[in-house]
Amino acid sequence: MNLFGRGESPTEETVAVIGLGRFGSAVAESLTRLGHEVLAIDERPEIVQRASETLTHVVQADSTESTVLSQLGIGEFDHVVVAIGTDIEASVLTVLACEEVGVREIWAKAINAKHGQILHRTGAHHVVYPEAAMGERVAHLVSGKMLDFIEFDDGFAIVKTKAPAEAVGRTLGESKLRSKYGVTVVGVKQPGEDFTYATPETVIAEGDTLIVSGATTKVEHFASTT
């Protein structure tokens, strides 16, 4: 049975995070801060002891055994994150065990494309590549044209960048950035102020920061003009 049951609020979801390395610990701690009920699992006693200092529900268990996961009630959780990375065999067997106990949504960390393919075939609904994603993000930031960069699986990206000179002193409607570059300005931030939602009447000032969304290649091209 689930160790702490379903959340009392309909918006409060239960998540099990398996593997408490740097990535798994960060995911578990972030989910806890967001108000979700989190069960953290690792087979290494020293890792479990360390994690118990920051997480409420931490269990030492062998996640590759479906009987163990069943005893922990993992099949009742809304989401399970398999954050095991370097031990590919344990990662794959854990995903398989989660699938066997009926987990509705399995997120799994992969270290390369072949690992990711195996995870998909063994039952993972979503596969993430944190090292590759971070490398891509850093590369965009190093270029100096973007202040932040997030890319999604379907070739869609959101970037934070400086306003181009051609938009300064004009409304977004007048500058026609969307028709010219194929991107959407969703937010604008003036120095020292909070971000505000952008509208066609929003006037862009020198030094403004923009949040822009669109196809990855198009937002990259737009940022190169700033």
N, C-alpha and C positions, 0 to 999 in steps of 0.2 A: 504494500500500500504506500502511496505517496507520503513522504515523511511529514509534510506540513499541509497537505491538501491543496485545493484550489484557492486562489486568492479571493478575498471577500468581495472586492470590487470587481465588476465585470470588465474593467480595463486593466486589472492587475493580473499579469500572466506569470505562469511558473516556468522557469528555465533551469535545466541542468547543464552545467559546464563540466566537461570531462577533459582532464589534462590541465594542470595548473602551472605551466611554464609562464614566461612573460606575457605571451598573447592571451592564454586562457585566464590568467589572473586579472589582466586588464579588462577583459570582457566581463568576467564575473563581478568585479568591483564596479564597473560602469553600470551594469544592469541593476545592481543593488542600489546605487545612487538614484537610478531612474524609478525606483519604487517597486521593482519586480521581486518576487520570491525566487531566490537562487539557491540551488543545491550544487556545491562544488565537489568534484570527485577526482582523486588521484591515488595511485597505488603506492606512492613513495611516502613513508611515514614522516620524513623530515619536511617534505613539501606541505603535507597536510597540517603539520604543527604550525608551520610558518603562516599558512593561509588562514588558519583559525584565528589569528590575531586581527584580521581585517574583515573576515567573512563570518556570518552567523552559522550557516549550515555547511559543514565540510565533512566529507566521509572518505576514509581510506578503503579502496575496493579495487578489484580487478575488473575493469570495464569491458574486457574482451569476452567475459562469460555472460551469456544471456540470462542464466539463472540468477546471477548476482544482480543484474540490472532489474530483473523482475521483482526480486525481493525488495529493492529500493523503490519500486513503483515508478520506474523511469517511463514506462509506457503511458502513464497518466499525465506527464508533463506536456505543456503546450509546445515547447521547443527544447531541443537538445543541441548543444554546441560541442562537437568533437574537436577539441583544440590540440590534439596530439599531433606533433609535426615530424620530428626526426625519426621516430620509430614507426616506419610505414606499416609494418605488419600489425602492430597494436592499433594503429589508426584505422586500418581497413577492418580488422576483426571487431573493433568497437562499433563502427558504423553498421556492420552486419548484425551485431548483437542488438543494436538499437532498432533496426528494422524488424528483427525477429520478435521483439517485445511490443511492437506496434506503435512506435513513436510517430506522431503525425507530421512533424517537421524536423528534419535533421540538417543542421549546418555543420560543415566539416572544413577543417584547414588542410590545405595541400601545399607541398613544397615545390611541386613542378607539375607540368601538364599531364604527364603519364599517371602520376599519383592521383591527380584530380579525376581523370577518366575512370580509374579503378574505383574511387569513392562514389562516383555517380552510378556506376554499374552495380555496386553493392548496396545501394539504398539511400545515399545522400541526396537530399532535394536541392541543396545549395552548397556550392564549393567556393571557398574564398582563398585567395593567394596573398596574404598580408605582406610578405616580403616583396613580391613583385609590385604590388600596389603602392607600397611605400617608396620603392625605387622609382616608379613612374612619377609619383608626386614630387619627390625631391628633384628629379631631373627638370620638371617644369618650373619649380621654384628657383633652381640654380640659374635658369635662363634669365632671371631678373625681370621678366615681364608679368609674372603672376605672383600674387601675394598668397594665394592658396589655390589648390586644385583637387577636385574629387571627380573620379571617373566611374561610371556604372557599367555593368556588363553589356548593355545594349548599345554601346558607342555614344552614350549621352554623358555630358560632363557639366559641372558647375564650377565656375572659377571666380575668384576675387581678384580684381585688377584695378589699376588706375584709369580714370576717365580719359579717353583720347582727346587731343586738342580740338578736333573737329566738332566735338559735342559741347564744349565749354561755352557757356553763355546762351545756350539754346535749350528748348524743351526736348524731351525724347521724341516727341512727335515730329518736331521740326528737323531734328538731326537724322531721322529715318535710319537709325542703326540696324533695326530689325530687317528692313527690306534690303539694305546694302550688304550686311554681313550674315544674315540668316540666324541671328542670335536674339535672345530676349533678355533685356535688363530687368531683373526682378527686384532689385534693391539698390538703394543709394545711401552712402554714408558721408556726411561732411565731417571734417576734422573736429574731434571733440564731441561729436553728437552720436546718437544711436542710429542704427540702420532704419530706414523707412521704406515701405513698399513703393515701388516705382509705378508711375502712371504716365500716360502720354503728355500730361501737363507738367511733369517734374522737370525743373530747370537744373541743369548740370553746371556746377561751379568748378573752377580750377582747384585741383587737389582732392576732388571727390573720389571716393572708392566705390566701385560698382560690383554687384553680384550679377553674374551673367550666366545664362544656361543655354544649352543647345548641343548640336552634334559636336563631338570632340574636335574634329578637324576644323570646324567653323569657329569654335570658341578659341582654339589655339591661334587661328589666323587673326581673330579680332584682338586678342591680347598682344599680338606682335605689333599692332599699330599704336599701342598706348605708350 
